């Protein structure tokens, strides 16, 4: 089962990197998230209802609590990541966002749970810090750094919640309830947050067809991660899904022309990935 979980996490990593590229290259990342989330919820609903009638998966108040908490954190994640992408380069934002999540987990383990790290894990922490610093330095301004770091906080938080919640029911059913709650949360937050946005909601935004494509890719990747978490420990799944860090950094430099300090960015992305792997050792 561990090998199956690793394979699922690797495919999810490739899909995760793909939808991040699509969101970053859209004219308005927040609207891309909004439309892709609504499209994913719409696409999943009919199959999920049919499957629910056929299989009747368990669903308790505890499950509802976990999935609701995850939905809130996921909506925060989309707002933070869209803010970071609007301010910074893909090859900078993605490694910071994905690399800061395991650092937060380590901080909680050391400071709250009284855990101790092995020598390899300590080296991993050092590599993570060095990697994040390396991709941060090439920025002409640090406007994207804070939202990217806060995105990592959201990632670590909803991953921990999902690791428990997904085991209380069938992963596909948990995922469907989650995407419906996320779509609701995005619709509400977009409506009330519109007054704080400096651009019209539809100015250069992606089409609903493009949103559906992003939604299918992103939610397909997340369902694969949920299935992997159902089969294997978080310490196995989390590092594998972060293999997209280097691939996305290369794409940003090669295809998006983010060539300033390209060597430093690639070294930082590689250092971040190696740090994540060592932390899981």
N, C-alpha and C positions, 0 to 999 in steps of 0.2 A: 504493500500500500504506500510505503514511503516513496518508492520510485514513481508510482502513478501520481502522487501529490507533487513531486518535483517536476514531472512532465507538464502537469496542468499549470503550475506556477510559471514555467518557462514560456508556455504559449501565452499566458496572461501578461507576462512582461512585454512580449512583442506587441500584443494588442494595446497595452497601456501606453507604450511609447508612441504608437501610431496615432491614437486619439489625442494625445498631448500635442503632437505636431499639428494636427488638424485644428485644434482649438487655438494654439498660438498663432497660426497663420491666418485665422479668421479676423475680420475687421473689428469684431467686438467679442472678446472671449467670454464675457458674462452672458451675453445673449446666446452664444454658442452653447454654453452649459445649460441655460434655461430651455432652449428648444430641444436639445439632445435628451435632456432628462424627461421632458414631457413626451417626446416621441418614444423613448424606451419604455415608459410606463404604459403608453397606449398599445405598443406592440406586444408587451408581455401579458397584458390583462386577460385577453380571451383564452390563450393557452393555459394560463395559471388557474382561471376559474374552472376550465374543463378538468385539469389535473386535480384540483381540489375536490371536485365532485367525485372523481374516480378513486382518489387515495385518502382523502380526509386526514391530512397531516395534523399532528398535535399542535395546539396553539394556546398558551396560557397567558395570564396577566404578566408573569415574569418575562415571557418572550416579547410581549407588547412593550414592556418597559425598556428592554434592551434595544429593540428595533427602533423605538421612538428616539431614544438617546442617540443612537447611531445616525438617524436621519438628521437630527439637529446638527450634529458634528459634520456630517457630509455637506449640508447646505453651507455651513461656515467655511468648509474646505473649498467649495466652489467659488465663493465670493473672494476668499483670500488668494487662491491660485489665479483667478482671473485678474485680480489687482496686480499680482506679481508679473503676470505675462504682459499686462498693459504697460508696465514700467521697465521691464528688463528683457534680456535675451533668453531664448530657450536653453542655450548651453550654459547659462548661469543659473537660471531659476530652477530648472529640473533637478540638477544635482544637490542644490541647497535644500529644496523641499523634501526630496527623498532621503537625503543623508541625515538631516536633522532629526527625523523621526526615531531611528534607533538610538541616537544620542540621548534623546529625551527618555527613552525606555531605560537606558543605562543609568541616567541621573535619578530616576524614580527608584530603581533597584538599589542603588548605593545609598541614597539619602533617606528613603522611606522604608524600604524593606530590609535594610541592613545586609545586602548581598555583597559578595566579594568577587573580584574579577581575577581570572588567570592571567599569566604573563602575555599570552597571545591576545586575550581580550583587551588588555591595557594597550598593547600595540595597536589594536584595531581602533580604539578610541582616539589615539594619537593620529592615525591615518585619516579617520573621519574628520577630525578638526582641521588637519592640514589640507584635506581635499576641499572642504567647504571654504576655507580661507583662500585657496588657490583659485577657485572659480569666482569668488567675490571680488578679488583685487582688480581684475581687468575692467570692471564697470567704471564708466565715466562718472556715475553717481551711484549712491547706495540706496536709491529709492525702492528697488525691488527686493532688497535683502530682508527687511522686516516682514513684509507679507509672505515671502518665501519661507522664512523660518517659522512663522505662525502656521503656514500650511503644513509644515512638518509636525507641529504640535497636534493639529487636527488629525493628521494621518495616524499618528501614534495612538491617539485617543479612540478614534472609531475602530481601528484594527483590534485594540484590546477589547472593546465592547463586543465586536462581532465574533471574536474568538470564543466568547462565552455564549452569546445569544444564538449563534448558528447551530449549536449543538442541542438546543432545546426543541428544535423542529426540523423539518426537511430543509436543506440548504436552498432549494429552488423557491420554496414558499417564503422563507425568510427574506430572500432576495426580492421577491415580488412585492411583499408588504413594504420593504425598505424603499424600493424605487417609487412606489405610489406616494409614500409619505414625503420623500425627497421632492417629487414633482409638485406636491401641494405646497411644501415649504418654499420652493423656488418661486412658484407663482405668487405667493403672498409676499415674499421678501422683495421680489422685483417690483411689485405694485407699490409697496410702501417705501421702497428705496429709490424709486424713480426720481423723486425730488432732489436727491443728493447727487445724481449723475449729471455730468457736464455735457452729455451728448444725447440726442434723441434715441429712443430705444431701437428704432429700425434703421438707423443711419449705417449703411454698409453691412448690416448683419447678414449672417448666413441664411440660406433658405431653409424651409422646413424639411426638404428632402435631404439637404446636407446635414441638418440636425439629426434626422433619423439615422443616417449613416454613422455619425459620431456616437449616437445613443446605442446603436446595436454593438458597435465595437467596444465602447467603454463598459457597457453593462455585461456584455459577453465575457469580457476580461474579469469583471468583478465576480461574476457567478463562478468562473473557474477558480478564483482565489478562495471563495467561500467553500467550494467543494474540496479544495486542497486543505483548507483549515479543518474541514470535517474529518479528513483522513490522516493528517499529520500535525505535529506540534507547531506552534507559531515560530519557534526557533529554527525550524527547517524551512517553512514556507516564506517567511519574511525576507531572508537574504536572497533567495532564489528570484523572487519577483523584482528585486532591485537591480538585476543584471541589465535592465533597460537604461540605467544611468549612463553608461559609457556609450551605448548605441544612440541615445537621444542627443548626447553632447556632440558626437561625430556628425549626426544629421544637421544639427544647428550650425556647425562650422562649415560643413561641406555644401549643404543645399540652401541654407538660409543666409549664407555669406557673413556669419558672425566670426570673422577671422582675426579680430583683434586679440592678441595674446592667445592664439589658438593652442599652442603647445602647452601653455600653463593651464588652460581650461581642460584639455584632454588628460593631462597629468592629474589634475584635481579630481576629475570624474573617475579615473582609474583608482586613485587613492581612496575615494569615497566607497567605491564598490569593494575594494579589498578590505577596507575597515569593517564594512557590514559583514563580509564573509568571516573575518576573524572573530567578530563579536558572537557569531553563532557557533564558533568552534567549541 
